[in-house]
């Protein structure tokens, strides 16, 4: 028993010694932060939050026990360095940007930065900020992602020095106030780029003609909602990895280059609201992975029948060809697009009839064919009109009508007349029914009249024949 107690005491003593040995070694618990790194961080944040912000007192150990919301760090050779800056009203305790927030040059001293993001931070139009700096090249080896989103007080041009960030994989400058300039050709140097989004600014001028020559790894190109002019450059056809191409809401013109047909991995093509005048049928030929084609409001022209094999676009879910000035008939092969959900062919010069087989598409939930020159009879079943409701639009086709198989007035195509022969049949059927009703009423009247005449005859028979006989019978009985 004594031996057991001794062993237990020895174990507890060893355990206590090990515990105090661990907590007495501060190098194991924390790692230091390079002083110049810490000072650069505090100075950079002071330019954003305001000069009255005393970061050295509030956050003396920003990568340790006093972390800053939106700041992430990592260890390099036993020292803490800032790797991520995510500034903006994202979390409740996020740093609040000052009205005169600006990019401080100390930002470029954070030599291990991999990601910079500013959301809704530069908001003052009276004291705007810019991206201009000659020091972007200091982040060339480390920076992978650069994002400025929804900063209405961020003005000026896109600096050409961003082209020095050769390891950049994502460049997102969306919904700022960048203006008075073109897309710099130096962005061609960002050969590791996978996402380039410059949407919602006021960029002008042409898309750089060489943009697609070196950006072969690009997955997303979004230049929408700007004031870009000129044609779509053929070099974009070299972006063989491209998944999404959005050039909508610009002032682009010319013909789409045939080179776009080589984008076999493309899933989204959005060219809405430009002045592009052709080439779309040829461009679609090779886009075998395409899911969404949005081309509306362009003077593209072309004949729908010129594209014979719509069925090869087996992944297509959305096809918007409204207001393109296209002609021809609706190809029967379109009814083979089994994944199609949305089809808009309205406001064109399309002729011919509409196949009833569109109702058999399992996913279709919107079909717009109004304002064309369509003719003939819509032979969709009543259930189709019921399912689609106002998502089926066929009005303003003067020679188009619908059949009268639908018995419910609530499920007929809005703005489309009933076919004339159906009206005639309806009138004929109604007249026949009215005639039969009249004949039945006449027959009933005759039967009633006949019954009345028979009753009168019986009354006369009783008075003329039976009455005298009854008198004779009574006289004989009295004798």
C-alpha positions as CSV (number, residue, x, y, z in Angstrom):
1,X,0.0,0.0,0.0
2,X,2.9,2.3,0.9
3,X,4.5,1.6,-2.5
4,X,1.3,2.6,-4.3
5,X,1.2,5.9,-2.5
6,X,4.8,6.6,-3.3
7,X,4.3,5.8,-7.0
8,X,1.2,8.1,-7.1
9,X,3.1,11.0,-5.5
10,X,6.0,10.6,-7.9
11,X,3.6,10.7,-10.9
12,X,1.8,13.9,-9.7
13,X,5.2,15.6,-9.1
14,X,6.4,14.7,-12.6
15,X,3.1,16.0,-14.1
16,X,3.3,19.3,-12.2
17,X,6.9,19.7,-13.3
18,X,6.0,19.2,-16.9
19,X,3.1,21.7,-16.8
20,X,5.1,24.5,-15.3
21,X,7.9,23.7,-17.7
22,X,5.6,24.3,-20.7
23,X,3.9,27.5,-19.5
24,X,7.3,29.0,-18.6
25,X,8.5,28.9,-22.2
26,X,6.8,31.9,-24.0
27,X,8.3,31.1,-27.4
28,X,6.1,28.0,-27.6
29,X,2.9,29.9,-26.9
30,X,3.3,33.0,-29.1
31,X,5.4,34.2,-32.0
32,X,6.7,37.7,-32.5
33,X,5.6,40.1,-35.3
34,X,8.2,42.0,-37.2
35,X,8.1,45.6,-35.9
36,X,8.2,47.2,-39.3
37,X,5.3,44.9,-40.4
38,X,3.2,46.0,-37.4
39,X,3.9,49.7,-37.9
40,X,3.0,49.4,-41.6
41,X,-0.3,47.7,-40.8
42,X,-1.3,50.3,-38.3
43,X,-0.3,53.2,-40.6
44,X,-2.2,51.6,-43.6
45,X,-5.3,51.1,-41.5
46,X,-5.0,54.7,-40.1
47,X,-5.3,56.0,-43.7
48,X,-8.6,54.0,-44.0
49,X,-10.1,54.5,-40.5
50,X,-8.9,58.0,-39.8
51,X,-5.9,59.7,-38.3
52,X,-7.5,59.6,-34.8
53,X,-7.3,55.8,-34.8
54,X,-4.6,54.6,-32.4
55,X,-4.1,51.1,-33.5
56,X,-0.9,50.6,-31.5
57,X,-2.8,50.9,-28.3
58,X,-6.0,49.2,-29.3
59,X,-4.3,46.3,-31.1
60,X,-0.8,45.9,-29.8
61,X,-0.7,42.3,-31.1
62,X,-2.8,42.3,-34.2
63,X,-1.8,38.7,-35.2
64,X,-2.1,37.3,-31.7
65,X,-4.2,38.1,-28.6
66,X,-5.6,41.4,-30.0
67,X,-6.8,40.5,-33.5
68,X,-8.3,43.0,-35.9
69,X,-11.5,42.0,-37.7
70,X,-10.7,41.7,-41.4
71,X,-7.0,41.2,-40.9
72,X,-5.5,37.7,-41.2
73,X,-1.9,36.6,-40.6
74,X,0.4,33.7,-41.3
75,X,3.7,32.5,-40.1
76,X,6.8,32.9,-42.2
77,X,10.1,31.6,-40.7
78,X,8.7,31.9,-37.1
79,X,7.4,35.5,-37.6
80,X,3.8,36.8,-38.0
81,X,3.0,38.6,-41.3
82,X,-0.3,40.1,-42.6
83,X,-1.7,38.0,-45.5
84,X,-5.3,39.2,-45.9
85,X,-7.0,42.6,-45.6
86,X,-10.8,42.5,-45.9
87,X,-12.1,46.0,-45.2
88,X,-15.7,47.1,-45.2
89,X,-19.1,46.8,-43.4
90,X,-19.1,43.0,-43.6
91,X,-19.3,42.1,-39.9
92,X,-20.8,43.9,-36.9
93,X,-17.3,44.6,-35.5
94,X,-15.6,45.5,-38.8
95,X,-13.5,48.6,-39.0
96,X,-15.5,51.6,-40.1
97,X,-14.0,53.5,-43.0
98,X,-13.6,57.3,-42.6
99,X,-15.2,59.7,-45.0
100,X,-11.8,60.7,-46.3
101,X,-10.5,57.1,-46.5
102,X,-7.6,56.6,-48.9
103,X,-5.0,54.0,-49.8
104,X,-2.0,54.7,-47.7
105,X,1.4,53.9,-49.2
106,X,2.2,51.8,-46.1
107,X,-0.1,49.2,-47.5
108,X,2.6,48.3,-50.0
109,X,5.0,47.5,-47.2
110,X,3.0,44.5,-46.2
111,X,5.2,42.2,-48.3
112,X,3.3,38.9,-47.7
113,X,-0.2,40.2,-48.6
114,X,-2.0,37.6,-50.7
115,X,-5.5,39.1,-50.8
116,X,-6.8,42.7,-50.6
117,X,-10.6,43.5,-50.5
118,X,-12.4,46.8,-50.0
119,X,-16.2,46.7,-50.0
120,X,-18.3,49.9,-49.7
121,X,-15.4,51.7,-48.0
122,X,-14.5,54.6,-50.2
123,X,-17.9,56.3,-50.3
124,X,-17.3,60.1,-50.3
125,X,-17.6,61.8,-53.6
126,X,-16.4,65.0,-52.1
127,X,-13.1,63.4,-51.0
128,X,-12.7,60.6,-53.5
129,X,-9.9,58.1,-53.5
130,X,-8.0,56.6,-56.4
131,X,-6.0,53.4,-57.2
132,X,-3.1,55.4,-58.6
133,X,0.3,54.3,-57.2
134,X,3.7,53.5,-58.4
135,X,4.2,50.9,-55.7
136,X,1.9,48.1,-56.8
137,X,4.9,46.2,-58.1
138,X,6.0,45.7,-54.4
139,X,3.2,43.2,-54.1
140,X,4.0,41.4,-57.4
141,X,5.3,38.2,-55.9
142,X,2.7,37.7,-53.2
143,X,-0.7,39.2,-54.2
144,X,-3.2,36.7,-55.6
145,X,-6.5,38.5,-55.3
146,X,-7.4,42.2,-55.5
147,X,-11.0,43.4,-55.1
148,X,-12.6,46.8,-54.9
149,X,-16.4,46.5,-54.8
150,X,-19.2,49.1,-54.5
151,X,-17.0,52.1,-53.7
152,X,-18.8,55.1,-55.2
153,X,-16.0,57.4,-54.1
154,X,-13.2,55.5,-55.9
155,X,-12.6,57.4,-59.1
156,X,-9.9,57.8,-61.8
157,X,-8.5,55.2,-64.2
158,X,-7.3,51.7,-63.7
159,X,-3.5,52.2,-63.2
160,X,-1.3,50.4,-65.7
161,X,1.0,49.4,-62.8
162,X,-1.6,46.7,-61.9
163,X,0.0,44.9,-64.8
164,X,3.0,44.2,-62.6
165,X,1.0,41.9,-60.4
166,X,2.0,38.8,-62.4
167,X,0.9,36.3,-59.8
168,X,-2.6,37.8,-59.5
169,X,-5.4,35.2,-60.0
170,X,-8.5,37.4,-59.4
171,X,-8.9,41.1,-60.3
172,X,-12.4,42.4,-59.3
173,X,-13.2,46.1,-59.7
174,X,-17.0,46.1,-59.7
175,X,-19.5,49.0,-59.2
176,X,-17.0,51.7,-58.4
177,X,-16.7,55.1,-60.1
178,X,-13.7,54.4,-62.3
179,X,-13.9,56.6,-65.3
180,X,-12.1,58.7,-67.9
181,X,-10.0,55.9,-69.2
182,X,-9.6,52.7,-71.1
183,X,-8.8,49.2,-70.0
184,X,-5.0,49.3,-69.8
185,X,-3.2,47.0,-72.2
186,X,-0.7,46.1,-69.4
187,X,-3.4,43.7,-68.0
188,X,-2.2,41.3,-70.8
189,X,0.7,40.6,-68.4
190,X,-1.6,38.9,-65.8
191,X,-1.1,35.5,-67.4
192,X,-2.2,33.7,-64.2
193,X,-5.5,35.5,-64.0
194,X,-8.6,33.3,-63.7
195,X,-11.2,36.1,-63.1
196,X,-11.3,39.6,-64.5
197,X,-14.4,41.6,-63.5
198,X,-14.5,45.3,-64.3
199,X,-18.3,45.7,-64.4
200,X,-20.4,48.6,-63.4
201,X,-17.9,51.5,-63.9
202,X,-17.7,54.1,-66.6
203,X,-14.8,52.7,-68.6
204,X,-14.7,53.8,-72.2
205,X,-12.8,53.0,-75.4
206,X,-12.3,49.6,-77.0
207,X,-11.6,46.3,-75.4
208,X,-7.8,45.8,-75.9
209,X,-7.3,43.8,-79.1
210,X,-4.6,41.6,-77.5
211,X,-6.5,40.9,-74.2
212,X,-7.1,37.2,-75.0
213,X,-3.7,36.4,-76.3
214,X,-2.0,35.8,-72.9
215,X,-5.0,35.2,-70.6
216,X,-5.5,31.6,-71.6
217,X,-6.3,30.6,-68.0
218,X,-9.1,33.0,-67.6
219,X,-12.4,31.5,-66.4
220,X,-14.6,34.6,-66.0
221,X,-14.5,37.8,-68.1
222,X,-17.0,40.4,-67.0
223,X,-16.8,43.9,-68.6
224,X,-20.5,44.6,-68.5
225,X,-22.3,47.9,-67.6
226,X,-19.6,50.3,-68.9
227,X,-19.3,52.5,-72.0
228,X,-16.9,50.3,-74.1
229,X,-16.9,50.8,-77.8
230,X,-15.6,49.1,-80.9
231,X,-15.9,45.5,-82.0
232,X,-15.4,42.3,-79.9
233,X,-11.7,41.4,-80.5
234,X,-11.0,38.0,-82.1
235,X,-8.3,37.3,-79.5
236,X,-11.1,36.5,-77.0
237,X,-11.4,33.2,-78.9
238,X,-8.0,32.2,-77.5
239,X,-9.4,32.0,-73.9
240,X,-10.1,28.3,-74.3
241,X,-10.8,27.8,-70.6
242,X,-13.4,30.6,-70.4
243,X,-16.7,29.7,-68.7
244,X,-18.5,33.1,-68.5
245,X,-18.2,36.0,-71.0
246,X,-20.4,39.0,-70.1
247,X,-20.0,42.1,-72.3
248,X,-23.6,43.3,-71.8
249,X,-24.8,46.9,-71.5
250,X,-22.0,48.6,-73.5
251,X,-21.7,50.3,-76.8
252,X,-19.9,47.6,-78.7
253,X,-20.5,47.3,-82.5
254,X,-19.4,45.3,-85.5
255,X,-19.7,41.6,-86.2
256,X,-19.0,38.9,-83.7
257,X,-15.7,37.2,-84.7
258,X,-15.8,33.5,-85.9
259,X,-13.0,32.8,-83.3
260,X,-15.6,32.8,-80.5
261,X,-16.9,29.4,-81.8
262,X,-13.7,27.9,-80.3
263,X,-14.9,28.6,-76.8
264,X,-16.1,25.0,-76.2
265,X,-16.2,25.4,-72.4
266,X,-18.2,28.5,-72.3
267,X,-21.5,28.2,-70.3
268,X,-22.6,31.9,-70.3
269,X,-22.6,34.3,-73.3
270,X,-24.2,37.7,-72.4
271,X,-24.1,40.4,-75.1
272,X,-27.4,42.2,-74.3
273,X,-27.9,45.9,-75.1
274,X,-25.1,46.7,-77.5
275,X,-25.0,47.5,-81.2
276,X,-23.5,44.2,-82.5
277,X,-24.7,43.5,-86.0
278,X,-24.1,39.9,-86.9
279,X,-22.0,36.8,-86.6
280,X,-23.9,35.2,-83.7
281,X,-25.1,32.1,-85.5
282,X,-21.5,31.2,-86.5
283,X,-20.2,31.9,-83.0
284,X,-22.7,29.5,-81.5
285,X,-21.7,26.6,-83.7
286,X,-18.8,25.4,-81.5
287,X,-20.2,26.4,-78.0
288,X,-21.2,22.8,-77.1
289,X,-21.2,23.5,-73.4
290,X,-23.2,26.7,-73.5
291,X,-26.1,27.0,-71.0
292,X,-27.2,30.6,-71.2
293,X,-27.3,32.7,-74.4
294,X,-28.4,36.3,-73.9
295,X,-28.3,38.5,-77.0
296,X,-31.3,40.7,-76.8
297,X,-31.5,44.3,-78.0
298,X,-28.8,44.2,-80.7
299,X,-29.4,44.7,-84.5
300,X,-27.9,41.3,-85.3
301,X,-30.3,40.1,-87.9
302,X,-29.9,36.6,-89.4
303,X,-32.3,33.8,-90.2
304,X,-33.1,31.2,-87.5
305,X,-33.3,28.5,-90.1
306,X,-29.6,29.1,-90.9
307,X,-28.7,27.3,-87.7
308,X,-30.0,23.8,-88.5
309,X,-28.8,21.8,-85.5
310,X,-30.1,23.5,-82.4
311,X,-30.1,20.1,-80.8
312,X,-26.3,20.1,-80.5
313,X,-26.7,22.7,-77.8
314,X,-27.9,20.0,-75.4
315,X,-27.1,22.0,-72.2
316,X,-29.0,25.1,-73.2
317,X,-31.3,26.4,-70.5
318,X,-31.8,30.1,-71.4
319,X,-32.1,31.5,-74.9
320,X,-32.9,35.2,-75.2
321,X,-33.0,36.4,-78.9
322,X,-35.6,39.2,-78.4
323,X,-35.3,42.3,-80.5
324,X,-32.5,41.1,-82.8
325,X,-34.3,41.8,-86.2
326,X,-34.0,38.1,-87.0
327,X,-36.1,36.5,-89.7
328,X,-37.2,33.1,-90.8
329,X,-39.3,30.4,-89.2
330,X,-38.9,28.8,-85.7
331,X,-36.9,25.7,-86.4
332,X,-38.5,22.4,-85.4
333,X,-35.1,21.4,-84.0
334,X,-35.6,23.9,-81.2
335,X,-38.2,21.6,-79.7
336,X,-35.3,19.1,-79.1
337,X,-33.7,21.4,-76.5
338,X,-34.8,19.2,-73.5
339,X,-33.2,21.4,-70.8
340,X,-34.6,24.7,-72.1
341,X,-36.4,26.7,-69.4
342,X,-36.5,30.2,-71.0
343,X,-37.0,31.1,-74.7
344,X,-37.5,34.7,-75.9
345,X,-38.0,35.3,-79.6
346,X,-40.2,38.4,-79.2
347,X,-40.0,41.7,-81.2
348,X,-38.5,40.2,-84.4
349,X,-39.7,39.4,-87.9
350,X,-40.2,35.7,-87.5
351,X,-42.8,34.0,-89.7
352,X,-44.5,30.6,-90.0
353,X,-46.3,28.6,-87.3
354,X,-45.4,27.6,-83.8
355,X,-44.8,23.9,-83.1
356,X,-47.1,22.4,-80.4
357,X,-44.1,20.3,-79.3
358,X,-42.8,23.2,-77.2
359,X,-45.4,22.1,-74.7
360,X,-43.6,18.8,-74.4
361,X,-40.3,20.3,-73.2
362,X,-40.0,19.1,-69.6
363,X,-38.3,22.2,-68.2
364,X,-39.9,25.0,-70.1
365,X,-41.5,27.7,-67.9
366,X,-41.2,30.9,-70.1
367,X,-42.0,31.2,-73.8
368,X,-42.1,34.7,-75.4
369,X,-43.0,35.0,-79.1
370,X,-45.0,38.2,-79.2
371,X,-44.6,41.0,-81.8
372,X,-43.6,38.9,-84.8
373,X,-45.3,37.9,-88.1
374,X,-46.3,34.4,-86.9
375,X,-49.3,32.8,-88.5
376,X,-51.5,29.8,-88.2
377,X,-53.0,28.2,-85.1
378,X,-51.6,27.7,-81.6
379,X,-52.4,24.1,-80.7
380,X,-51.1,24.0,-77.2
381,X,-53.2,22.0,-74.7
382,X,-55.2,23.9,-72.0
383,X,-52.8,22.6,-69.4
384,X,-49.9,24.4,-71.1
385,X,-51.6,27.8,-70.8
386,X,-52.6,27.0,-67.3
387,X,-49.0,26.2,-66.3
388,X,-47.4,29.1,-68.1
389,X,-49.8,31.9,-67.3
390,X,-48.3,35.3,-68.2
391,X,-45.0,33.6,-68.9
392,X,-46.4,32.7,-72.3
393,X,-46.7,35.8,-74.5
394,X,-47.8,35.6,-78.1
395,X,-49.7,38.9,-78.6
396,X,-49.2,41.3,-81.5
397,X,-49.1,38.5,-84.1
398,X,-52.1,39.6,-86.2
399,X,-52.4,36.3,-88.1
400,X,-52.0,34.0,-85.2
401,X,-54.9,32.4,-83.4
402,X,-55.6,29.7,-80.9
403,X,-57.9,26.7,-81.0
404,X,-61.0,26.6,-78.9
405,X,-60.3,23.2,-77.3
406,X,-59.8,25.1,-74.0
407,X,-63.1,25.1,-72.2
408,X,-62.0,27.6,-69.5
409,X,-61.8,31.3,-70.5
410,X,-59.1,31.8,-67.8
411,X,-56.6,29.6,-69.6
412,X,-56.3,31.1,-73.1
413,X,-53.3,33.0,-74.5
414,X,-53.6,36.7,-73.7
415,X,-54.0,39.0,-76.7
416,X,-54.5,36.2,-79.2
417,X,-57.8,35.8,-81.0
418,X,-59.8,32.6,-81.4
419,X,-59.4,31.0,-84.8
420,X,-62.1,32.0,-87.4
421,X,-63.1,28.5,-88.3
422,X,-63.4,27.8,-84.6
423,X,-65.7,30.7,-84.3
424,X,-67.7,29.4,-87.3
425,X,-67.9,26.0,-85.8
426,X,-69.0,27.5,-82.5
427,X,-71.7,29.5,-84.3
428,X,-72.8,26.5,-86.3
429,X,-72.9,24.3,-83.2
430,X,-74.9,26.9,-81.4
431,X,-77.3,27.3,-84.3
432,X,-77.9,23.6,-84.4
433,X,-78.5,23.4,-80.7
434,X,-80.9,26.4,-80.9
435,X,-82.7,24.6,-83.8
436,X,-83.0,21.4,-81.9
437,X,-84.3,23.3,-78.9
438,X,-87.0,25.0,-81.0
439,X,-88.0,21.7,-82.6
440,X,-88.3,20.1,-79.2
441,X,-90.4,23.0,-77.9
442,X,-92.7,22.7,-81.0
443,X,-93.0,19.0,-80.5
444,X,-93.9,19.5,-76.8
445,X,-96.5,22.1,-77.8
446,X,-98.0,19.7,-80.3
447,X,-98.2,16.9,-77.7
448,X,-99.8,19.2,-75.2
449,X,-102.3,20.4,-77.9
450,X,-103.0,16.8,-78.9
451,X,-103.7,15.8,-75.3
452,X,-106.1,18.8,-75.0
453,X,-108.1,17.8,-78.1
454,X,-108.4,14.2,-76.9
455,X,-109.9,15.4,-73.6
456,X,-112.4,17.5,-75.4
457,X,-113.5,14.6,-77.6
458,X,-114.1,12.4,-74.6
459,X,-116.2,15.1,-72.9
460,X,-118.5,15.3,-76.1
461,X,-118.8,11.5,-76.2
462,X,-120.0,11.5,-72.6
463,X,-122.6,14.2,-73.3
464,X,-124.0,12.9,-76.6
465,X,-123.9,9.1,-76.1
466,X,-123.5,8.2,-72.5
467,X,-126.0,10.7,-71.1
468,X,-129.1,9.4,-73.0
469,X,-128.1,5.8,-72.3
470,X,-127.9,6.5,-68.7
471,X,-131.4,8.0,-68.7
472,X,-132.8,4.9,-70.5
473,X,-131.1,2.7,-68.0
474,X,-132.6,4.6,-65.0
475,X,-136.1,4.5,-66.6
476,X,-136.0,0.7,-67.1
477,X,-134.9,0.2,-63.5
478,X,-137.9,2.2,-62.2
479,X,-140.3,0.0,-64.1
